[in-house]
Amino acid sequence: MLTQEELTRFHEHGFLVVKQLASPTDVKQMLRVTLDGLANEIAPLEYEADLRYPGAPTSKQAPGGRTIRRLKQAFSRDFVFTEWMVRPEVLGRIKQIVGDQVICPLAHHNCIMTKHPDYSSATGWHQDVRYWSFTRPELVNAWIALGEETVANGCLKVIPGSHKLALEPWQLDDQLFFRQDEPRNEPWLKQAVSVPLSAGDVLFFHARTLHSAGRNTTTLTKHSVVFTFRPADNPPVPGSRSAALPELLLTP
Ligand SMILES: O=C(O)CCC(=O)C(=O)O
């Protein structure tokens, strides 16, 4: 379970790393599913060229155009993902952060992120809730590293305390990224920290925590699994994209 100190740190900073919260056996199985999904281009998936973030191929026909950014609907690819989230040491910690009744929306995250050496993109500063529609912007993400995550291969960077920020329109560009060219954002950007992880480590972060990631400058692909969780009293807005898919009820 999380210590009181860890819980306080999460609420204060908007993120927390729990080392080795996915066992080597779970990581191995998640990786097996990932490599199979990548090798066989198993849908649903998203290509780097679909988003065209900085560094991505300009089209699917361009060199590296079929580089996969994420394998979507991770949950339905293998039972290991559900098994992992209901393991007592995992669900117990999620309950400590989210509350006693935990729900896993399947419309957001629920994916395996891959970062390829040659054609991966950089992701600008953003809050995940920017395109999500829930009663309150209160969800918590779990990012599971399936291998080493370092600055060199594009690990996540976060801005501590930014989950408490009520962002103003002038702070964001037209895609709702936190503007790096806005001098008044500078004091926040200066506080950014990188979050290196090892295989099996889990980064919990609030869905309002500003985060970004660089490109992969190494020769090996980086793989990570990410899910989001919400308390039962924070349902998606009816008719929104967030309500478009069913959800997993993880607790009675
Ligand atoms: O790995 C990355 O480039 C960042 C991914 C991310 O932050 C996201 O998809 O919300």
The ligand as a Gaussian input file, in Angstrom:
#p B3LYP/6-31G(d) Opt

LIG

0 1
 O        5.037000       9.303000     -25.028000
 C        4.653000      10.399000     -25.407000
 O        5.075000      10.944000     -26.418000
 C        3.614000      11.111000     -24.592000
 C        2.297000      10.445000     -24.641000
 C        1.246000      11.242000     -23.961000
 O        1.503000      12.065000     -23.124000
 C       -0.143000      11.061000     -24.300000
 O       -0.429000      10.351000     -25.276000
 O       -0.997000      11.638000     -23.588000

